[in-house]
Amino acid sequence: MKIVTDENCTAYHHEGHPERPSRISATVEHLQQQLQLPLTWIPPGTVSEESILRAHSVDHWERLAVAEDFDVDTPFFPDIRAHARTSAAGALTAMRLALAGEKAFSMMRPPGHHATRTRAMGFCYLNNMAIAALEALAVGCKKVAIFDFDVHHGNGTEAILLNNPGTCFFSVHQHPCYPGTGTRNLGENCFNFPVPPQTPRAHYVEVLESAVEALVKCKPDLIGVSAGFDAFAGDPLAQGSLLQEDFAWLGDLFRKVKAPVFSILEGGYSQELPELILSYLKAWEG
Ligand SMILES: [Zn+2]
């Protein structure tokens, strides 16, 4: 298993913000201390402006360098554009590793799935997954499927990839919840599976299973997983009901699919995040 990460992604923080540096630093420490899953650590590398601008407007790219908060959840930080760019680079590196036959998890911050073509929101500045999916199409993939199991709807990924015939997007998320979208399928290629707050765990798992079945039916030649761990029952930001073993079950599902898979970290705000990620990765590796 390849872990794409960079210590520098912990170099910015906002007092009291749940999207905090220790999400990564504690997970890195946990992964380094365990011996069951052999890991190779890979730096994120770089991403060209050309690749970023497939998913985002020039105005948005320029706005990321302006010292002004985007919304209450999404503050400006000095160098946030560089941090977001490196996080997107990590997603690209994981995608390329998957195409080369490796299992790769990009564990970077900031996350990306709420960022739209023109707007930073919900702790997200650049849409790492959309940038990686569009890059995959540019290098010859015919059908890229995105599976987003973060408890929040991946509105940004959906908006950027909507009706792009080379992509299909599947999201299982809580509704009502931030950002309020994802109540129904959209266009030709975006399939949403909303679950109410405090949905019993067995039902949440059933919904995930049917979404994965739908994804397999679209016959992707590459699968990108927006892996958010905030549907965990102990997460402070939502009212999901998944347990640690359910993330292992998801990893196991992605191990069994035929197409190459890469995963990138989205949300996950509980103290248990390091254990949840390790369970997912171990099962995915098999
Ligand atoms: Zn989330």
Residues whose N, C-alpha, C, O or C-beta is under 5 A from the ligand:
A	BS01	ZN	D150 V151 H152 G228 D230 G267
